[in-house]
Amino acid sequence: MSIEIERAQAITWIRIQMAQQGLTLSHLQAAGCFAEPPPAPPPGAVRYRNAQGQGWDGRGAMPEWLLRAINAGQTVEHFRV
């Protein structure tokens, strides 16, 4: 099933639910359903940096520049700030 069909089915289901409950878009907006998400937390302090100034805070996936350096024989500790 394509994403377009799934999306259309979801929209239909939502419209049916809203009609059954007597809800309007105004009700949903007043309930905060469309509020802006909170801002993303600031990135962590850089713990590893290369000579070109690229950094990594040590969280999440290891960046490509660091993976390449490790595959070339360097250690992660070599880049510790």
C-alpha positions as CSV (number, residue, x, y, z in Angstrom):
1,M,0.0,0.0,0.0
2,S,1.4,3.4,-0.9
3,I,2.0,6.2,1.5
4,E,-0.5,8.3,-0.3
5,I,-3.3,5.7,0.3
6,E,-2.3,5.3,3.9
7,R,-2.3,9.0,4.5
8,A,-5.7,9.4,2.8
9,Q,-7.1,6.6,5.0
10,A,-5.7,8.2,8.2
11,I,-7.2,11.6,7.2
12,T,-10.6,9.9,6.6
13,W,-10.4,8.1,10.0
14,I,-9.6,11.4,11.8
15,R,-12.5,13.2,10.1
16,I,-14.8,10.5,11.1
17,Q,-13.6,10.6,14.7
18,M,-13.9,14.4,14.8
19,A,-17.5,14.2,13.4
20,Q,-18.5,11.5,16.0
21,Q,-17.1,13.6,18.9
22,G,-18.4,16.9,17.6
23,L,-14.8,18.3,17.4
24,T,-13.7,21.2,15.2
25,L,-10.3,22.4,14.3
26,S,-10.7,25.2,16.8
27,H,-11.2,22.6,19.6
28,L,-8.0,20.9,18.6
29,Q,-6.1,24.1,18.4
30,A,-7.4,25.2,21.9
31,A,-6.3,21.8,23.3
32,G,-2.7,22.5,22.0
33,C,-2.7,19.8,19.3
34,F,-0.9,22.1,16.9
35,A,1.5,23.8,19.3
36,E,5.1,24.4,18.2
37,P,7.4,21.7,19.5
38,P,9.9,22.7,22.2
39,P,13.2,23.9,20.9
40,A,15.9,21.2,20.5
41,P,18.4,21.0,23.3
42,P,21.7,22.7,22.6
43,P,24.4,20.3,21.4
44,G,26.8,18.9,23.9
45,A,30.3,20.2,24.4
46,V,32.7,19.0,21.7
47,R,34.8,16.2,23.1
48,Y,36.6,15.2,19.9
49,R,38.0,17.5,17.2
50,N,40.1,17.1,14.1
51,A,42.6,19.4,12.5
52,Q,40.0,20.9,10.2
53,G,37.9,21.9,13.2
54,Q,35.2,19.3,12.8
55,G,33.9,18.2,16.2
56,W,31.8,15.5,17.8
57,D,30.3,15.5,21.3
58,G,30.6,11.8,21.7
59,R,26.8,11.1,21.5
60,G,24.9,9.5,18.6
61,A,26.5,8.0,15.5
62,M,30.2,8.6,15.0
63,P,30.8,11.2,12.3
64,E,32.3,10.1,8.9
65,W,35.5,12.1,9.5
66,L,36.2,10.2,12.7
67,L,35.3,6.8,11.2
68,R,37.7,7.4,8.3
69,A,40.5,8.3,10.7
70,I,39.9,5.2,12.8
71,N,39.8,2.9,9.7
72,A,43.1,4.5,8.7
73,G,44.6,3.4,12.0
74,Q,44.1,6.4,14.3
75,T,42.6,6.1,17.8
76,V,39.6,8.0,19.0
77,E,41.6,9.3,21.9
78,H,43.9,11.1,19.5
79,F,41.1,13.5,18.8
80,R,40.0,14.1,22.4
81,V,39.8,17.8,23.2
